Amino acid sequence: MATEHAASHTRLPRHDAPDDLLPQYGCGPIKFDGGSNALFERHLLFDNVLAPSEIGNRERYEAIARSVRDILSQRWQQTEETYNRENPKRIYYLSMEFLIGRSLRNNVLNLGLDPLARRFFNETQLDELAILAEEPDAGLGNGGLGRLAACFLDSMATMQLPAMGYGLRYEYGIFKQTIVDGWQREQPDNWLRRPDPWEVARPHLAVAVELGCSFEVRGGNLKAIVGVPSTLLGIPYDRPVVGYGGKTINTLRLWASATPDSFDFQEFSAGEFVGALAERLAADTVTRVLYPDDSTSMGQGLRFVQEYFLVASSLADLVRRFRANNSDWNDLPDKVAIQLNDTHPSLAVAELMRILLDKGNLAWEESWEITRRTLAYTNHTLLPEALEKWPLRWFELLLPRHLEIILEIDRRLREELLARWPDDNDRAERASIVERGGARLVRMAHLAIAGSHSVNGVAEIHSRLLRDVTVRDLAELYPDRFNNKTNGVTPRRWLLLSNPDLAGCINEAIGDRWVTDMERLETLRPLAEDGGFVSSVRQAKRAAKLRFADWLKSQAGISVDPDTIFDSQVKRIHEYKRQLLNGLRIVALYRRLRENPHLDIEPRTFFFAGKAAPAYHVAKVIIKFLNNLGDTINGDPATRDRLRLVFLPDYCVSVAERLIPASDVSNQISTAGYEASGTSNMKFMMNGALTIGTRDGATIEMAAAAGEENFFLFGLTAEQVATSRGWYSPWWHYENEPETRAVLDLIMSGHFCRHEPMIGETLRNILLAGGDPYMHLADLASYMEADMRLQSLYSEPDAWTRRAILNIAGSGKFSSDRTIAEYASDIWNLEPCLVR
Ligand code: 26V
């Protein structure tokens, strides 16, 4: 049962160089002498069978990565061996997304091989940056939810928890974004075009996934062939998850879909040559591509099959492992915890019930008890359009046995609701799993809540709104299940790796134990008054800005001035995240400057980055507007020396690793009540940016941790948003606030979109005619006021840096180690398992 109690923090290992690691490697200690490391040279020459003259940076990258994998492979295998031997309780993290980014530098760092790597690049004189850039940025996720899963894997391995991630091996990750004429264009991300040195295929561990119908691919869509059952194969591909210190190396197991060979033989013998190949095509299609829309559950049949494929493959795999070491099904909840990352894998409720009922031959009550005690569910959004509901018809076609089970769960749930609130049929209807009326739909969040012992949101405010508003009826029925786990991010990737200057300066001041014990950053607080430390933190920020400016120049030919404020908003483009509000602020500053060229304002560079779902038209217009706005202010002689706007294309983990350390200001400006948590907010904070933002998501807790006086908070609270929504009118602000009116008039005059009247029209619709559902205009004046406070602080460099230090000092809570410690103690009841 989940509790609200603070976790007893699982103790983290000190980072010792993994001295026991190298000797374990079969060839003895690795030598990097004279630039001729045997391991590297061997991979370089033999893996691709190339002449030395044909070898380029891609081959060098592969050879280095393969060498690192050689070094970690024995420890990886020992980790699994230890788990098998000791049979501890394990946590399985099920997620449709893992936004991994690049692995080479991260693995080198976590293995403690950094000094060796530095020596290697020194001696060989190879171009380190060019070689690292050869690794594709593994983009198997859309945004926050997928990146959170990757941070959690890092923390679980670092904390030596027996954990495994389960996901899908998409052949194409999140699309590549280019900006053409200001518009987003999508290109496929063929990240597996070249062999991936990190993955290990394990075809001998393939599992069968049974479906109630067959498929063919028509016009890019999956079409069901009714009444002809079929089988998919799930092939596991394992990736190492190296804990910091290299002691534990856990596994991320990604499933690829394939056709069982038996199919082909039967079909061939019947002369169905083309039919057999089409079958193979349909099976391969299942894990072809990540769905790039994180805001609408659009009723895509292929997505439904993907979700079941993940669940069925993963449960078959973990149940097989459980059965190998345990004989009694009743021990499952003591040996296995399964965390559902949003509702995407929530078919696990029905699948586990099916396994227990049909394979274990257990009774309903016993099966239900085991299922509930094993599963736990995390909610990541309250947006109604993102809450998954699948047509009941699809269950009939594809998963008839699961449908029977879900209908029985639904029947019992309705019975329970009516027993508790007799005659309250409305409540039973609202809280049930199957939504009636019209085409029947299965509410996946309700299924997940009914079938789990823990339901958590990802920040205090979000967990409260989830419980009190979004699923209130179920929360009243099962109050003990609901709890909060405020998100966190891994300080290894997001500080130590991405910001060496700042990390070095912290190390010098307080040592390096913060890397696995972020609460230690608190001891920096008094140093905010230490002139020497203040100046070294300022220098670190400047170094990060210079590094970023150099990179931007070399990559995109764009020059930015490190002496300006770097003011960033980077995240998926969504109306609720209000990139448009930021645009309005920039237009207001631009106007002020044009009205009064002598205005004393701090020179500033605004950075935007983020992708829009390909079918989200309004979000694409927002991107177009921001690009046009940039063209205008960057080209206007009246402003271009003091305001610049840069839209960085193709936001991804690697871009974030460069921009976040270089930023002075972090914009977290969602309409209060809409951003579940946010996680970039935390990365900015630990890198010494100051936040200008609304009281939403985890930003509220960040401000509390740093002291609200060290934040630039503004705008309506979630309560104010909820209570004013009924009577709110953007027109009032347009008519009564001169600057708001002038900003909108300037936009609608076509000043920024001269030959594109559609843009101004769309913005007018969003902000005025359409009623401004995300209440941009309600918050603009207070955003401008907070921005003035921010600018005046920036004009006092010491005072600014002091606040930055107080932010860094308060950021310890937002380590994913803290989050995982809470999951482990409150939800999973899980202990570390030391390898060997
Ligand atoms: C929803 C859907 C709907 C159907 C098709 C594909 C798809 C893919 C992803 C999603 C998930 C949307 C929810 C989400 O990403 N939430 C974000 O989770 C972060 C980690 O908890 C949190 O910091 C962000 O505030 C929250 O927006």
Residues whose N, C-alpha, C, O or C-beta is under 5 A from the ligand:
A	BS01	26V	G144 L145 L148 Y291 D293 D294 S295 T296 S297 M298 H380 T381 A386 V458 E675 A676 S677 G678 T679
